[in-house]
Amino acid sequence: MKCIDAIIKPSKLEDVKERIRQVGVKTMTLSQVADCGISDGRLRIYRASSYVIDCTPMMRVQMTVEEDMVNPVVDAIVSTALPGEIDSGSISIYPVTETIRIRIGERPYRAIGDHHHEHAKVA
């Protein structure tokens, strides 16, 4: 199993979610995040004080998938999340040693298997 952790522009969230669903992933975790240090920053002035904003609001989309789903999911994200544009995001992939469904204590593989996909809801 692998965890796919994608950071994307908020404006692309709905498109990315739809493409991920089309390749077979039904559940994902969504978070608002700030991507800092990518751009040169923007100077802002507030009440005679100036400061630089070097963080960009982004969305984090995380999901755990079986190994054979990694490439289709990554391809779906890359093709949808404004490839080629500055600050279009990033994708990280991590190994997952175990996934446990808290509600029923279900352990590896079945927790993300077919049973999970049939009853899952996406935020």
N, C-alpha and C positions, 0 to 999 in steps of 0.2 A: 504494500500500500504506500501511497505517496500523498503528501500534503502539497497542494498547489496554492501559492500565496501571490495574488496579483494586486498590484497597485495601479489604479487607472484613474483617468479624469472622471469627475462626477457626471459630466454630460454624456459619457459613454456607458454608464452603468446599465441602463435598461437594455441597450443593444447587446452588451456583453452577457447579461443574464439570459437573454433570449437565445443567443447562440450556444451558450453552455447547456441550456436545457435541450436544445436540438441535438446535441451530441450524446445526451443521455444522463447528464448530471441533474438531479432533482433538488439537492440540498446544498446550501452554501451559507457561509457566515459573512455578513457585511458590516463594515465599520467605517466611520469617517476618520480619516487620518490627515496629518500634515506632512508633506514631503519637503524636507528642509535641505537647503544647500545645493539644490540642482541648478537654479537660475541665479543670475547675478544679483538679484534682489531689487526691490523697488523702494525708492525714497518716499516716505510719507511724512507729512507735517500735521501735527495736532497740537493746538493751543501753543503755538510758537516753539514747540519742540519737534525736532526731526528724528526719525528713526528709520531703519531699513527693515523691510519685510522680506525675508528670504525663504519663506515657507509657502508652499502651494497646497491648497485644499485638494485632497484626493480621496478616493474610495478604495478600501481594501476588500478584496473578494477572496475568501479562503474556502477550500473544499478538500476533502479526503477522497481519493479515488483509487481504484485498483490500477496496477502497473499498465495494463493495456489501454487504459483511458487517458494516460498522461499526454501523449502526443496529440490526440484529437482535441483535448481540452485546451492545450497550449496553442495549437493552431487556431482554434476558434477565438481565443482571447486576442492573439496577435493580429488576426485579420480584421477584428472589429474595433480595437481600441486605438484608432488613429496611428497606425504604423508610419514611421518616418517623420512624425512631428516632434518638435522639442517638448520635453517633459510629458511624453505620452505614457510613461509608466514603466513598470518592471514586473517580472515574474520570477519567483523563487520556488524551487521544488525541494522538498525535504522528505527523507524516509520516515515512515510511521511504523512503529513496532507493534502498536496495539490501539484499537479503538473500542471503546465500551459505551454502549447506549445506556445512559443513566436510568432511564425510566424502567427498564426491565433487566438491567445488568448483563445484557447480551455482549459477548466478547468477540474477538477478531473475526474479520471477514463478513460474518452474518450482519454485523452492525452497519456495514456499508453495502451489503449485497442487494439482491433483487427485492427482498422484503422491505428494506430501508427505502429504496427508490419508489416503491408503490405507495407508501404512506407519507412521504416527505412533503413538507411545505417550504416554499422559498419566501424569504422576507421581501 
